[in-house]
Amino acid sequence: MSKKIKFEESLSELENIVKQLEDGNCSLDESIELFKKGIEISGECKKTLDNARQTVISLTEAEAEENDD
């Protein structure tokens, strides 16, 4: 994904891809392309969630250290 889009938009796009694949109306080639795109979006979402998780951990650890002083 060359351009950065919001997590929520990525998740919505991923949901649409899953729906299309579940409907079963795509050709094999289309299904493969959708699957590839879904994997890519899923990876980007995971990175975003991992970064958010790390930020929360860092912030809560910093807060805990301030309260210990």
C-alpha positions in Angstrom: 0.0 0.0 0.0 1.8 3.0 -1.2 -0.4 5.7 0.3 -1.3 5.9 4.0 -5.0 5.5 4.8 -6.8 5.4 8.0 -7.0 2.2 9.9 -10.8 2.2 9.8 -10.8 2.7 6.1 -8.4 -0.3 5.7 -10.5 -2.4 7.9 -13.6 -1.5 5.9 -11.9 -2.4 2.7 -10.7 -5.7 4.1 -14.3 -6.5 5.2 -15.5 -5.8 1.6 -12.8 -8.1 0.2 -13.9 -10.9 2.6 -17.5 -10.4 1.6 -16.6 -10.6 -2.1 -14.7 -13.8 -1.6 -17.4 -15.3 0.5 -20.0 -14.5 -2.1 -18.1 -16.7 -4.5 -19.0 -14.7 -7.6 -15.4 -13.9 -8.6 -13.3 -15.8 -11.0 -10.3 -17.7 -9.7 -8.0 -14.9 -10.9 -10.1 -12.2 -9.3 -10.2 -14.2 -6.1 -6.5 -14.6 -6.0 -6.0 -10.9 -6.6 -8.5 -10.0 -3.9 -6.8 -12.5 -1.5 -3.4 -10.9 -2.2 -4.8 -7.4 -1.6 -6.5 -8.7 1.6 -3.3 -10.1 2.9 -1.5 -6.8 2.2 -4.2 -4.8 4.0 -4.2 -7.2 6.9 -0.5 -6.8 7.3 -0.8 -3.0 7.3 -3.6 -3.2 9.9 -1.5 -5.4 12.1 1.4 -3.0 11.9 -0.9 -0.1 12.9 -2.3 -2.1 15.8 1.1 -3.2 17.0 2.3 0.5 16.9 -0.8 1.6 18.8 -0.2 -1.2 21.4 3.4 -0.2 21.8 2.4 3.5 22.3 -0.1 2.6 25.0 2.5 0.4 26.8 5.1 3.2 26.6 2.6 5.8 27.9 1.4 3.6 30.8 4.9 2.7 31.8 5.9 6.4 31.7 2.9 7.2 33.8 3.7 4.5 36.3 7.3 5.8 36.6 6.0 9.3 37.3 3.7 8.0 40.0 6.5 6.0 41.6 8.6 9.2 42.1 
